[in-house]
Amino acid sequence: MDVKCLGIVVAMTDEARTLTKRPLGIGQTVELREGVLVHLSGVGRKRAARAAQSLLNRGATALLSWGTAGGLVPGLAPGSLVLPKTVMGSDLSLFRVDSSWHERLRNRLEGRIDLRSETLIESPTVLMTPEEKRALAYRTGAVAVDMESAAVAFTAEQAGLPFVALRVVSDTLDQTLPSCVLSAYDTSGHLKMWKLLRGLVQHPEELLGSMRLTTSLRKARRTLTGIARSTEWDFLAPQ
């Protein structure tokens, strides 16, 4: 199938900034380059599904889920890439990515960054603790978790179009996510600094965890930016 337009679903503002510096609001789309559209969906399955459908309505003939993920197994460090061969929904439905597209990306990126190709699992909520992450990995065999890729995969499958996911680890198996940081983000992934400072005042014990997460997110964003450059901003989509 010839791809005339690649549609990229991005959940969070900071993730979108690894692709474009142009401001994006929830539900908005920008053209990254000719034939490549980026849509900021907001967090979660329903928003991602709406974004994927919006991209199809605008002529997208392939879909990519882009952003960060939580690591579920030892050895996945912040900045590691998960380029899954399969994406699993929270109901354990399984979606296979486009094999030739996946192979091209793997050949381009392998050796440049730490890369894993095992299953990426959907979670309807953020996994806060190592215990939650470990339990999900044990139950599903997945190596990483996000909240949007399964919805994008489902939309692509229903439309009969190629799909891949590119997700970089932002928090590792052993990290407990600070509640004050998570509550400071809005649904577009924009950090409200006043909420963060208020949360740290109320929960000073979360300061070190917040600093560690900030460092991890910075590493993840650097990897995402590097991947976009290495794949020449069209992500080797089928031609």
C-alpha positions as CSV (number, residue, x, y, z in Angstrom):
1,M,0.0,0.0,0.0
2,D,1.4,3.4,-0.9
3,V,1.4,5.9,1.9
4,K,0.5,9.4,0.9
5,C,0.1,10.7,4.4
6,L,1.5,9.6,7.8
7,G,-0.6,10.4,10.8
8,I,1.2,10.6,14.2
9,V,-0.8,10.5,17.4
10,V,0.9,12.2,20.4
11,A,-0.7,12.4,23.8
12,M,1.3,15.0,25.7
13,T,2.6,18.5,24.9
14,D,6.2,17.7,25.9
15,E,6.1,14.7,23.6
16,A,4.8,16.8,20.7
17,R,7.7,19.3,21.2
18,T,10.1,16.5,20.3
19,L,8.6,16.8,16.8
20,T,7.6,20.4,16.3
21,K,8.0,23.7,18.2
22,R,4.7,25.0,16.9
23,P,2.1,25.3,19.6
24,L,-0.5,22.6,19.7
25,G,-3.7,22.4,21.7
26,I,-5.8,19.3,22.4
27,G,-7.4,18.1,19.2
28,Q,-5.2,20.2,17.0
29,T,-3.2,18.9,14.0
30,V,-0.1,20.4,12.4
31,E,1.9,19.3,9.3
32,L,5.4,18.3,10.4
33,R,6.6,18.1,6.8
34,E,4.9,17.3,3.5
35,G,2.8,14.1,4.0
36,V,3.3,13.9,7.8
37,L,0.6,15.1,10.2
38,V,1.0,15.4,14.0
39,H,-2.2,15.4,16.2
40,L,-2.1,16.2,19.9
41,S,-4.7,13.9,21.5
42,G,-4.4,14.3,25.2
43,V,-4.0,11.4,27.6
44,G,-5.9,8.2,27.4
45,R,-7.6,5.7,25.1
46,K,-10.7,7.7,24.2
47,R,-8.7,10.8,23.2
48,A,-6.2,8.7,21.2
49,A,-9.0,6.9,19.3
50,R,-10.6,10.3,18.4
51,A,-7.2,11.6,17.3
52,A,-6.5,8.6,15.1
53,Q,-9.9,8.9,13.5
54,S,-9.4,12.6,12.9
55,L,-6.1,11.8,11.1
56,L,-7.8,9.3,8.9
57,N,-10.5,11.8,8.1
58,R,-7.7,14.2,7.0
59,G,-6.3,11.6,4.6
60,A,-3.8,9.6,6.7
61,T,-3.0,6.3,5.2
62,A,-0.7,5.0,8.0
63,L,-0.7,5.7,11.8
64,L,2.1,6.0,14.3
65,S,1.8,6.2,18.1
66,W,4.6,8.4,19.4
67,G,5.7,9.3,22.9
68,T,6.8,7.8,26.2
69,A,6.1,4.6,28.2
70,G,6.6,3.1,31.6
71,G,9.1,0.3,31.8
72,L,7.8,-3.0,33.2
73,V,10.9,-5.2,33.3
74,P,14.5,-4.8,34.6
75,G,17.1,-3.5,32.2
76,L,14.9,-0.9,30.6
77,A,16.6,2.4,31.4
78,P,15.2,5.9,30.8
79,G,15.7,6.7,27.2
80,S,15.4,3.0,26.0
81,L,13.2,2.5,23.0
82,V,10.3,0.1,22.9
83,L,9.5,-0.7,19.2
84,P,7.0,-3.4,19.8
85,K,6.0,-6.1,17.3
86,T,2.7,-6.4,19.2
87,V,0.5,-4.0,21.1
88,M,-2.0,-5.3,23.7
89,G,-5.1,-3.6,24.9
90,S,-6.2,-3.6,28.5
91,D,-8.7,-6.3,27.6
92,L,-5.8,-8.4,26.4
93,S,-6.7,-7.9,22.7
94,L,-3.6,-8.2,20.6
95,F,-2.6,-6.0,17.6
96,R,0.3,-6.7,15.3
97,V,2.3,-3.8,13.9
98,D,3.2,-3.6,10.2
99,S,6.1,-6.0,9.9
100,S,8.0,-4.4,7.0
101,W,7.7,-0.9,8.5
102,H,8.8,-2.3,11.9
103,E,11.8,-4.0,10.2
104,R,12.9,-0.8,8.5
105,L,12.8,1.1,11.7
106,R,14.6,-1.6,13.7
107,N,17.4,-1.8,11.0
108,R,17.8,2.0,11.1
109,L,17.8,2.4,14.9
110,E,19.3,-0.8,16.3
111,G,22.8,-0.3,17.6
112,R,22.3,3.5,18.0
113,I,20.0,3.2,21.1
114,D,18.9,0.5,23.4
115,L,15.9,-1.2,21.7
116,R,13.3,-3.8,22.7
117,S,10.6,-5.3,20.5
118,E,8.4,-7.2,22.9
119,T,4.8,-6.4,23.7
120,L,3.6,-2.9,24.7
121,I,0.5,-3.1,27.0
122,E,-2.3,-0.6,27.5
123,S,-3.3,0.6,30.9
124,P,-6.4,2.7,31.6
125,T,-4.6,4.4,34.5
126,V,-1.1,5.4,35.4
127,L,0.9,2.7,37.2
128,M,2.4,4.4,40.2
129,T,4.5,1.7,42.0
130,P,7.0,-1.0,41.1
131,E,4.5,-3.5,42.5
132,E,1.8,-2.5,40.0
133,K,4.2,-2.6,37.1
134,R,5.6,-6.0,38.1
135,A,2.2,-7.4,38.4
136,L,1.1,-6.2,34.9
137,A,4.3,-7.6,33.3
138,Y,3.7,-11.0,35.0
139,R,0.1,-11.1,33.9
140,T,0.7,-10.1,30.3
141,G,4.4,-10.6,29.4
142,A,4.7,-7.0,28.2
143,V,7.9,-5.0,28.7
144,A,6.4,-1.5,28.7
145,V,3.1,0.3,29.2
146,D,1.3,3.3,27.9
147,M,-2.3,4.6,27.6
148,E,-2.8,5.3,23.9
149,S,-1.1,2.9,21.5
150,A,-3.7,0.2,21.6
151,A,-6.5,2.6,20.6
152,V,-4.4,3.8,17.7
153,A,-3.6,0.2,16.7
154,F,-7.3,-0.7,16.8
155,T,-8.3,2.3,14.6
156,A,-5.6,1.3,12.1
157,E,-6.7,-2.3,12.1
158,Q,-10.3,-1.4,11.5
159,A,-9.3,0.8,8.6
160,G,-6.9,-1.8,7.1
161,L,-3.9,0.6,7.4
162,P,-0.3,0.1,8.6
163,F,0.5,1.0,12.1
164,V,3.6,1.1,14.4
165,A,4.4,2.4,17.8
166,L,7.6,4.2,18.9
167,R,7.7,4.6,22.7
168,V,10.6,5.6,24.8
169,V,10.9,4.7,28.5
170,S,10.4,7.6,30.8
171,D,10.0,5.7,34.2
172,T,11.6,2.4,35.0
173,L,10.3,-0.6,36.9
174,D,11.9,0.5,40.2
175,Q,10.5,4.0,40.1
176,T,7.6,5.1,42.2
177,L,5.9,8.0,40.5
178,P,5.4,11.0,42.8
179,S,1.7,11.8,43.1
180,C,2.5,15.6,43.3
181,V,4.1,15.5,39.8
182,L,1.3,13.5,38.2
183,S,-1.4,15.8,39.7
184,A,0.4,18.8,38.3
185,Y,-0.1,17.7,34.7
186,D,-3.3,18.5,32.8
187,T,-4.8,16.2,30.2
188,S,-2.6,17.6,27.5
189,G,0.5,16.7,29.5
190,H,1.3,20.4,30.3
191,L,3.0,20.8,33.6
192,K,1.3,23.4,35.9
193,M,4.3,24.6,38.0
194,W,2.2,26.1,40.7
195,K,0.4,22.8,41.3
196,L,3.8,21.0,41.4
197,L,5.2,23.5,44.0
198,R,2.1,23.2,46.1
199,G,2.3,19.5,46.0
200,L,5.9,19.5,47.0
201,V,5.1,21.7,49.9
202,Q,2.4,19.3,51.0
203,H,4.6,16.2,50.3
204,P,8.3,17.1,50.7
205,E,9.2,13.5,50.9
206,E,8.4,13.3,47.1
207,L,11.1,15.8,46.2
208,L,13.8,13.2,45.4
209,G,11.4,11.1,43.4
210,S,10.3,14.2,41.5
211,M,13.9,15.2,40.6
212,R,14.6,11.6,39.4
213,L,11.5,11.6,37.2
214,T,12.4,15.0,35.7
215,T,15.8,13.6,34.8
216,S,14.2,10.5,33.3
217,L,11.8,12.5,31.2
218,R,14.6,14.7,29.9
219,K,16.5,11.5,28.7
220,A,13.3,10.2,27.1
221,R,12.7,13.4,25.2
222,R,16.3,13.5,24.0
223,T,15.9,9.9,22.6
224,L,12.6,10.8,20.9
225,T,14.2,13.8,19.2
226,G,17.1,11.7,18.1
227,I,14.8,9.1,16.6
228,A,12.9,11.7,14.6
229,R,16.1,13.0,13.2
230,S,17.5,9.5,12.4
231,T,14.4,8.6,10.5
232,E,14.3,11.9,8.7
233,W,11.0,13.0,10.2
234,D,8.9,10.6,8.0
235,F,9.7,7.6,10.2
236,L,10.4,5.4,7.2
237,A,6.7,5.0,6.5
238,P,5.9,2.7,3.6
239,Q,6.3,4.3,0.2
